[in-house]
Amino acid sequence: MDSKSSKINNFSFRFALLSISLVLTSAYALSPAIPQMIKSFPDQSVSSIELLVTVPAFSVMILVLLSSYISKKVGEKLTVCIGLVLVTVFGIFPFFTSSYMLTLVSRIFLGAGFGLINSFAVSLISEFYKGSQKASMMGFRSGFESLGQAIMTFVAGLFLAFGWKYTTLVYLIAIPIFLLFYYYIPSDKKSQNLKNDADKVKNNIKQKISLPVWGIAIFLFLIVIFYIGMTVRFPLIVTSYHLGNAEDASLTLSIMTFGGMLLGFVFGFIYKTFKKYTLSLGIFCMAASNIIVNLSHIFIIVSIGAILSGIAYAIIVAYMFSLISDVSSLGSNTLSTSVVLVGCNLGALLAPYGLKIVATIFNNNSISLPFIVYGVILLMMGVGSLFLKKSV
């Protein structure tokens, strides 16, 4: 075994490479703090407060598309390191201010940090690993993403006892991640980049987005609206209906993301079992979760509904992302993935307004109303997916 092979198979190297995925979905770790934030900013609407949780998705969309250009100027390693610095600085910035606007701006810059990291959390694995090792690392990467959200949501819930501003301190986790990544990941991969560029020129490949990829992006846009809507509204449902406190909601959200993590590790088995009906299974499970949350006023039952949403979301996303390479135009996998990521983040950004639109259409401000509407829409999507599979 040569020194390079030995290095990339070293536990420390693997952990350092995977660790950057721990923070990628941590924007939603502040969801349990929404009830307290509403009290801190009485002049702001509920949607405006929920926007603080989802607005990082706006800058993630932009930086996901720009990160490749930035990395060509400063290198992949430095791009990721800059992202981790932004996560640290702007993640904890709200701790030092009482201004809603400054908090909003800091959350936008936090998303910029996520965006600089996002693409390379995947592409760096492809640079160092091939074949079954690559597939295994990709699975663990997905697991680390969910694990990070679960841990940070849980810790943020514990910090709520001291006030919502203390929940922002969870972003200090980016400091040890920065040190691990900076120390263990090499910076000089120019030869590999040149090789990739040469291959593209040699094969004269022009990247383009196929119609099915646009379909996946639109579909996941809607799915993310439903899932993030559950994430940001669940704590308010628990506290407003006196089903429990914010800490209870935080624990449920942690279990919700942890369940998604476990599902990611066993997705291969689920796919082998249900095959072409895997997507339909995920959609129907998400429909059931939304209906449960709307109809029940018992904490345990509502929590089961939320947790089921996390599991269903993991099934749907894993299935759809596995489809991208099959339906992408030749040589356009990276661009296609970026477009789908933009769709996902746009859904996350607009999730609070999805909740508001439903309330406006039905002229009903019930905080749980959107979930029965989402449930019905998902049921129709599930039935549609069954017919689609029969026609394929």
C-alpha positions in Angstrom: 0.0 0.0 0.0 1.6 3.3 -1.1 1.7 6.4 1.1 -1.2 8.2 -0.6 -3.5 5.1 -0.3 -2.5 4.8 3.3 -3.2 8.5 4.0 -6.7 8.6 2.5 -7.7 5.4 4.3 -6.5 6.9 7.6 -9.4 7.5 10.1 -8.3 11.0 10.8 -8.2 11.9 7.1 -11.6 10.4 6.5 -13.1 12.1 9.6 -11.6 15.5 8.6 -13.1 15.2 5.1 -16.5 14.1 6.3 -16.6 16.6 9.2 -17.3 19.6 7.0 -20.8 18.0 6.2 -21.7 18.3 9.9 -22.6 22.0 9.6 -24.3 22.0 6.2 -27.9 21.7 7.4 -27.3 23.4 10.8 -29.3 26.5 9.8 -32.3 24.7 11.0 -30.8 24.0 14.4 -32.3 27.3 15.6 -35.9 26.1 14.8 -36.6 25.3 18.5 -35.8 28.9 19.4 -38.6 30.4 17.2 -41.1 30.8 20.0 -38.5 32.8 22.1 -37.4 34.8 19.0 -41.1 35.8 18.4 -41.1 37.4 21.9 -37.7 39.0 21.3 -38.9 40.7 18.1 -42.5 41.6 18.8 -42.7 43.9 15.8 -42.0 41.1 13.4 -44.5 38.6 11.9 -44.2 34.9 12.5 -43.1 34.4 8.9 -40.4 37.0 9.3 -39.1 35.1 12.4 -39.2 31.8 10.6 -37.3 33.5 7.7 -34.3 33.8 10.1 -34.1 30.0 10.1 -34.4 29.5 6.4 -32.8 32.7 4.8 -29.3 31.1 4.7 -30.7 29.0 1.8 -30.8 32.2 -0.3 -27.0 32.7 -0.1 -26.4 29.0 -0.3 -28.0 29.0 -3.7 -25.8 31.8 -5.0 -22.5 30.5 -3.5 -23.1 26.9 -4.7 -23.0 28.3 -8.2 -20.1 30.6 -7.5 -17.9 28.3 -5.4 -16.4 26.6 -8.5 -15.3 30.0 -9.9 -13.9 31.0 -6.5 -12.0 27.8 -6.0 -10.2 28.3 -9.4 -8.9 31.6 -8.0 -7.9 30.5 -4.4 -8.0 26.7 -4.4 -10.6 24.2 -3.1 -9.0 23.9 0.4 -8.9 27.6 1.0 -12.5 28.0 -0.3 -13.7 25.5 2.2 -11.7 27.1 5.0 -13.2 30.6 4.2 -16.6 29.0 4.3 -15.9 27.6 7.8 -14.7 31.0 9.0 -17.9 32.6 7.7 -20.0 29.9 9.5 -18.1 30.6 12.8 -18.2 34.4 12.7 -21.7 35.0 11.4 -23.2 31.9 13.1 -22.5 33.4 16.5 -23.0 37.0 15.5 -26.7 37.2 16.6 -25.5 36.5 20.2 -24.0 40.0 20.2 -27.0 42.0 18.8 -30.6 42.7 19.5 -31.4 44.0 16.0 -33.6 41.9 13.7 -32.0 43.3 10.6 -28.5 42.6 11.7 -29.5 39.1 12.7 -31.1 38.6 9.3 -27.9 39.9 7.5 -25.7 37.6 9.6 -27.8 34.6 8.7 -27.4 35.5 5.0 -23.6 35.5 5.4 -23.9 32.3 7.4 -25.5 30.7 4.3 -22.7 32.1 2.2 -20.4 30.0 4.3 -22.5 26.9 3.8 -22.5 27.5 0.1 -18.7 27.7 -0.1 -18.6 24.3 1.6 -21.5 22.5 0.1 -20.2 21.5 -3.4 -16.8 20.4 -2.1 -18.2 18.2 0.6 -19.2 16.0 -2.3 -16.6 16.7 -5.0 -13.6 16.3 -2.7 -14.7 12.7 -1.9 -14.8 12.1 -5.6 -11.2 13.3 -5.9 -9.8 11.0 -3.3 -12.0 7.9 -3.6 -13.2 5.7 -6.4 -15.6 2.8 -6.8 -17.0 1.1 -3.7 -14.9 3.4 -1.4 -16.4 6.4 -3.0 -20.0 5.1 -2.6 -19.3 4.2 1.1 -17.9 7.7 1.8 -20.9 9.3 0.0 -23.2 7.4 2.3 -21.3 8.4 5.4 -21.3 12.0 4.2 -25.1 12.0 4.0 -25.1 10.5 7.5 -22.7 13.1 8.9 -25.0 15.9 7.5 -28.0 14.5 9.3 -26.0 13.7 12.4 -24.7 17.3 12.5 -28.2 18.7 12.3 -29.4 16.3 15.0 -26.6 17.1 17.5 -26.7 20.9 16.9 -30.5 21.0 17.2 -30.3 19.0 20.5 -27.6 21.2 21.9 -29.4 24.4 20.8 -32.4 23.0 22.7 -30.3 22.7 25.8 -29.0 26.3 25.4 -32.6 27.6 25.2 -32.7 27.5 29.0 -30.4 30.5 29.0 -32.2 32.4 26.1 -32.5 31.9 22.4 -29.3 33.9 21.7 -27.2 31.2 23.4 -28.4 28.7 20.7 -26.2 30.5 18.2 -23.1 29.3 20.1 -23.6 25.9 18.5 -21.8 27.3 15.5 -18.5 27.3 17.4 -18.3 23.7 16.3 -16.9 25.1 13.0 -13.7 25.9 14.8 -12.4 22.3 15.5 -13.8 21.3 12.0 -11.7 24.1 10.5 -8.6 22.9 12.4 -9.1 19.2 11.3 -9.7 20.1 7.7 -6.8 22.5 7.5 -4.4 20.0 9.1 -5.3 16.8 7.3 -6.6 17.8 3.9 -3.9 18.6 1.3 -4.2 21.7 -0.8 -2.4 20.9 -4.0 -4.7 19.0 -6.3 -4.0 21.2 -9.4 -2.8 18.2 -11.4 -6.2 16.5 -10.9 -8.1 19.6 -11.8 -6.0 20.0 -15.0 -6.6 16.4 -15.9 -10.4 16.9 -15.5 -10.2 20.1 -17.6 -8.2 18.3 -20.3 -10.7 15.5 -20.4 -13.5 17.9 -21.0 -11.6 19.6 -23.8 -10.7 16.3 -25.3 -14.2 15.0 -25.4 -15.6 18.4 -26.4 -18.4 18.1 -23.9 -20.9 21.0 -23.6 -22.8 20.9 -20.3 -26.5 21.3 -20.4 -29.6 20.6 -18.3 -31.9 17.9 -19.4 -35.7 18.2 -19.0 -35.8 15.4 -16.4 -33.2 17.2 -14.2 -35.5 20.3 -14.3 -38.3 18.0 -13.2 -36.3 16.7 -10.3 -35.3 20.2 -9.2 -39.0 21.4 -9.3 -40.2 18.2 -7.5 -37.6 18.6 -4.7 -38.3 22.3 -4.5 -41.9 21.3 -3.3 -40.7 18.5 -1.1 -38.3 20.8 0.7 -41.0 23.4 1.2 -43.1 20.7 2.9 -40.2 19.3 5.0 -38.7 22.6 6.1 -42.2 23.9 6.8 -42.6 21.1 9.3 -39.2 21.8 10.8 -39.8 25.5 11.4 -43.4 25.3 12.5 -43.3 22.2 14.7 -41.9 24.0 17.8 -44.6 26.6 17.6 -47.3 23.9 17.3 -45.9 22.2 20.5 -45.7 25.4 22.5 -48.9 27.1 21.2 -51.1 24.0 21.8 -49.4 23.5 25.2 -48.2 20.0 24.2 -44.8 20.6 25.7 -42.1 23.2 25.8 -39.4 24.3 23.4 -36.9 21.8 24.8 -39.4 19.0 24.1 -39.8 20.2 20.5 -36.0 20.4 20.1 -35.6 16.8 21.2 -38.2 15.7 18.7 -36.5 17.6 15.9 -33.2 15.9 16.9 -34.8 12.5 16.7 -36.4 13.5 13.4 -33.0 14.3 11.8 -31.3 11.3 13.5 -34.0 9.1 12.0 -33.1 10.6 8.6 -29.5 9.8 9.2 -30.2 6.1 10.0 -32.4 5.9 7.0 -29.6 7.1 4.8 -27.4 4.3 6.0 -30.0 1.6 5.1 -31.4 3.2 2.0 -29.8 0.6 -0.2 -31.7 -2.1 1.5 -35.0 -0.2 1.2 -34.4 0.4 -2.5 -33.7 -3.3 -3.1 -36.9 -4.1 -1.2 -39.3 -1.6 -2.8 -37.4 -1.0 -6.1 -39.5 1.4 -8.4 -42.0 2.0 -5.6 -39.4 3.5 -3.2 -40.3 7.1 -4.2 -44.0 6.4 -3.8 -43.3 5.0 -0.3 -41.5 8.1 0.7 -44.2 10.4 -0.6 -47.1 8.5 1.1 -45.1 8.5 4.4 -44.6 12.3 4.2 -48.3 12.7 3.4 -49.2 10.7 6.5 -46.8 12.7 8.7 -48.4 16.0 7.7 -51.9 14.7 8.3 -50.9 13.3 11.7 -49.4 16.6 12.8 -52.6 18.5 11.7 -55.1 16.2 13.3 -53.5 15.2 16.6 -53.1 17.3 19.8 -51.1 14.7 21.7 -47.4 15.3 22.0 -46.3 11.7 21.4 -48.5 11.4 18.3 -47.5 14.7 16.9 -43.8 13.9 17.5 -44.3 10.6 15.7 -45.7 12.5 12.8 -42.7 14.9 12.7 -40.2 12.0 13.0 -42.0 10.2 10.1 -41.5 13.3 8.0 -37.8 13.2 8.6 -37.6 9.5 7.5 -39.8 10.1 4.5 -37.7 13.1 3.4 -34.5 11.0 3.6 -36.1 8.4 1.4 -37.3 10.9 -1.2 -34.0 12.9 -1.4 -31.8 9.8 -1.5 -33.9 8.3 -4.4 -34.1 11.5 -6.4 -30.4 12.3 -6.1 -29.5 8.8 -7.2 -31.6 9.5 -10.3 -29.6 12.6 -11.4 -26.7 10.8 -13.0 -29.1 8.6 -14.9 -31.1 11.4 -16.5 -28.3 14.0 -16.8 -27.0 15.0 -20.2 -23.5 13.6 -21.1 -20.8 15.2 -19.0 -23.3 17.4 -17.1 -23.6 15.6 -13.7 -21.9 18.5 -11.7 -24.1 21.2 -13.3 -27.2 19.1 -13.0 -26.5 18.5 -9.3 -25.9 22.2 -8.7 -29.3 23.0 -10.4 -31.1 20.5 -8.1 -29.3 21.9 -5.1 -30.5 25.4 -6.1 -34.1 24.0 -6.3 -33.7 22.5 -2.8 -32.4 25.7 -1.3 -35.0 27.8 -3.0 -37.6 25.6 -1.4 -36.0 26.0 2.0 -35.9 29.8 1.6 -39.5 30.0 0.7 -40.9 27.5 3.2 -42.1 30.1 5.7 -44.0 31.8 2.9 -45.5 28.5 1.8 -47.1 28.3 5.3 -48.3 31.9 5.0 -49.7 31.4 1.5 -51.9 28.5 2.7 -53.2 30.6 5.6 -54.0 33.5 3.2 -55.8 31.3 0.6 -58.0 29.6 3.3 -58.3 32.8 5.4 -57.4 30.8 8.4 -54.4 31.5 10.7 -54.4 28.1 12.4 -50.7 27.2 12.8 -51.4 23.6 11.9 -53.7 24.2 8.9 -50.9 24.1 6.3 -50.1 20.5 7.1 -53.5 19.1 6.1 -53.2 21.0 2.8 -49.6 19.7 2.3 -50.9 16.2 3.2 -53.5 16.2 0.5 -51.1 17.6 -2.1 -48.6 14.8 -1.2 -51.3 12.2 -1.4 -52.0 13.3 -5.0 -48.3 13.4 -5.8 -48.0 9.8 -4.4 -50.8 8.6 -6.6 -49.3 10.3 -9.5 -45.9 8.6 -8.9 -47.6 5.2 -9.0 -49.1 5.9 -12.4 -45.8 7.3 -13.6 -44.0 4.1 -12.6 -46.6 2.0 -14.5 -46.0 4.0 -17.6 -42.2 3.8 -17.5 
